[in-house]
Amino acid sequence: MISLQQISYIHPNKDLLFENISLTINSHEKIALIGNNGVGKSTLLRLIAGELLPTTGGMHSDTRPFYVPQITGQYDDLTVAQALGIDKKLNAFYAILGGNASEENFNILQDDWTLEERCQEAFGYWNLPEIHLTQKMSDLSGGQKAKVLLAGIQIHECELILLDEPSNHLDIDSKKLLYQWIQSSKQTIVVVSHDRTLLNLLEDTLEMTPRGIKRYGGNYAFYESQKEIERNALEQDIHHQEKAIRTAKEKERETIERQNRLNNRGQKKQEKAGVARIMMNTLRNNAEKSTAKIKSVHQEKIGDIKSNLQELRGTKAALDEMKIDLGNSNFPRGKSMIKATKINFKYNTDELWPENMDLQIFSGERIILQGKNGSGKTTLIKILLGQLTPSQGQVERQRFSAIYLDQEYSLIDLRLSVYEQAQYYNSESLPEHEIKIRLNRFLFGKDDWDKPCRLLSGGEKMRLILCCLTIRQQAPDLIVLDEPTNNLDIQNIRILTRAIQHYKGTLLVISHDEMFQDDIGIDRTISLKN
């Protein structure tokens, strides 16, 4: 169904994104395309969708794809019908029903008489009964926009479906609808996602790296098991190469020592035999050349082994080498931190919650805040932190330190460089070299230190925030995470998960990622209704 031959793509600024990608996807396959942020997954989907052209290479698809992008802001000026690409057909349909049976309208409609019915069915499936085809996309929430575009799958009835992070803005109920559709669909599906529950529903996993695409014959859980085997084999290779270097160096030392002994013995014999000085110099030069040649051979061998070792170490996952310790909160465990009594909040004249809310947070708890899109989860967090004032009720707060990691990573000052941002958190006056060591530990090498923070990806911003928290040394008493995994690849989700697992303090989380919730050990749920 899809065939890519030696595809390469170069950005308009002349930066090479990837090259020589070859890939075949057959009918009815359900494929997960995974890889770290920035490797080119979304670009590859856009190439398959026909939105971009490859710089070099050939591409063939025998069917028209339906593509759901990760970013939806480009649709804000369009109506729902325009965003779905069905506005002209609908206009022709309504015109014909109204009596304008022109040839032009029939050509536009192309006998698609069930279009309106499919729209109603698709919107019903995705729980969008309140959405009208004529309303602007800009009036919809992020979750509603995502579901409108997903509804396009049933509306267009394409055989090839391309989904880029489809579950990012969906609440738990909507995610379940997506999972249900994935399982029941007979279409060919290619998904870019970090949602591990979704990835486990797909039958094949393709890993995209700077070295190309590797196919694993199973779902994400199978891929993980294979990667673990690869990691163990890699550790064995590294151990073998380290041992080989030690052996080669010892062999070099023994060989040179033996050659030197032979040279010295030969020189003494020649002196006793009264060999002329000029001949002695010649023999000595020959001996030195022989020793140098032996040393050169061994150095070349050691150099090759070191090169192999360096390549193997570079292949190791960064997570394996990253040590994250956010420290321990000093706030007494089990003590009340926040107590909210009969609170509510008004947008214009409407109250956000149908009933006033009472809740209390004790130190050491790990709480998940759940609710459908638009239920006021972020608003509640801002009230609890004192960033918003409730329209009624009161909030009692003890003195404690808090970090709010929102979806925009607003803790990062976009005007600063990576190094300047790290220094901003250097409350303990750590020396410059220590700051740079910490940055290196969080995968910010020398070339990144002067990089403006505004150019960082979501995963890079998250890693920089974690790095800054280790530089500050004193752990916050409360960490608030607002959909922290939405813009992260799987590697960065693991890094965040490891940091939170080792954090000794109070945790308040908004997340629709059930696997992330399980991994970080949530022990209480607060559910919102609206």
C-alpha positions, 0 to 999 in steps of 0.5 A, a space after each residue: 500500500 505504501 512504499 518509500 525508497 531511499 527518502 531524504 528530507 532537508 529543511 528549508 534552512 538546509 538542515 538535514 532531518 533524515 536520509 535514505 529511509 526505506 519503508 513498506 507498509 502493507 494493507 490492514 497493518 496497524 503500525 506504531 511509529 516511535 522515536 525521540 523528539 526531533 528525529 522526524 516522525 511527524 515529517 515522515 507522516 506529512 510526507 506520506 500524507 502528501 503535505 510535503 515532498 521528499 528532497 530525494 528518493 521515491 514514494 508510492 501509495 495506492 490509496 488516498 490517506 486521511 491525516 490527523 495532525 498533532 497541531 490543530 491551530 492552523 484550523 482556527 480560522 476555518 469552520 468545522 466543515 472546512 477543517 474536515 474538507 467537506 464544506 464544498 460537498 455539503 454546500 452542493 448537497 444542500 443546494 441540490 436538496 433545495 432544488 438547484 440540481 445543476 451539473 456543477 453541484 452533482 460533479 462536486 457531490 460525486 454521488 456522496 449522498 450519505 455524507 450528512 448521515 456519516 457526519 451525524 454518526 461520527 459526531 455521535 460516536 465521538 460525543 460531539 452532539 453540540 458541535 455544528 458543521 458551520 461553527 468556527 474551530 477556534 470556538 472549540 477546546 483542544 479536546 473538541 478539535 481533536 475529536 472533530 478531526 478524528 471524526 473525519 476518519 468515519 466521514 471520509 472512509 479512507 483505507 489509510 489513516 495517519 495519526 500524529 499524537 491523536 490522544 494528546 488532548 483527549 480526556 480518559 473517556 475519549 481515549 477509550 473511544 479511540 482505543 475501541 476504534 483502533 481495535 475494531 478498525 480494519 483500515 491501515 493505520 500508522 500512529 505516532 504516539 507516546 501513549 503506551 496504552 495506545 501503542 500496545 493496541 498496535 500490531 507492529 512497532 517501527 523505531 525511527 532513529 538518526 540511523 534509520 527505521 527498524 521494524 519490531 514484529 509486535 506491539 510496544 510491550 514486545 518492542 520493550 522486551 526486545 530493547 531490553 535484550 538489545 540493552 543487555 547485549 550492548 552491555 556485554 559488548 561494552 564489557 567485552 570491548 573494555 576487556 579487549 582494551 586492557 588485554 591489548 594494552 598489556 600485550 603492547 607493553 609485554 611485546 615492547 618490553 621483550 623487543 627492548 630486551 632483545 635490542 639491548 642484548 643485541 647491542 651488548 653483543 655487538 659492542 663486545 664483538 667490536 662492531 664499528 660505531 657507524 654500523 652500531 648506529 645503523 643497527 640501533 636505528 633499525 631496532 628503534 624502527 622495529 620497536 616503533 613499528 610494533 608500537 604502531 601496530 598495537 596502537 592502531 589495534 587499541 584505537 580501533 577497539 576504543 572507537 568501537 567502545 565509544 560507539 557502543 557507549 554512545 548507543 546506550 540510552 541516556 536514561 541509563 546514565 542520568 542520575 536524578 535526585 530532587 531531594 526531600 521536602 522538609 515539610 512535616 509528613 501527614 500535615 495539612 498543607 491546603 484546605 479549601 471550603 465551599 469553593 467555586 469559580 465564576 467565568 462571566 456569570 456561570 459557576 464552573 462547578 455544579 456544587 461548591 467544593 471541599 477538599 484538603 491536601 496533606 503532605 506526602 500524598 500523591 493525588 490525581 485530579 481527574 475530570 473531563 475536558 473543561 471541568 476546571 482542573 487547571 482552574 482548581 490548581 491555580 486556586 489551590 496555589 493562590 494564583 486565582 481567587 475563588 468566587 466564593 468559599 475560602 482556602 487556607 494554606 500553610 507556608 510551603 514551597 511549590 513548583 507548578 510544571 504546566 503544559 507550557 513549561 512557563 518556569 523556563 524564561 525564554 529570554 535566557 540561554 540554557 546556561 543562564 537558566 541553570 544559573 538562575 536556580 543556583 541558590 547554593 553558589 555552585 561553581 561554574 564547572 559544577 553547573 556544566 556537569 549538571 547540564 551534561 548529566 541532563 543531556 545538555 552538552 557544550 553546544 547547548 549551553 548558549 542555546 536560547 531557551 525559546 528554541 528548546 523542545 517540550 522534552 528539553 524544557 522539561 529536562 532543563 527544569 529537572 536539572 534546575 531543581 537539582 541545582 537548587 538542591 532544596 526540594 519543593 514541598 509540593 510539585 504540581 504537574 499539569 498534563 506533563 506527558 503531553 509533549 514528551 517522547 517516550 524517553 523523556 516520559 521515562 526521565 520524568 517518571 524516574 524523577 517523580 518516583 524518587 521525589 519525597 514530597 507532595 504530588 498533585 497531578 493532572 494527567 490522562 496518561 493512565 500508565 504514567 499514573 500507575 508508574 508514579 504511584 498515585 494514592 488518591 483521586 479527586 474527581 471533578 464534575 461539570 
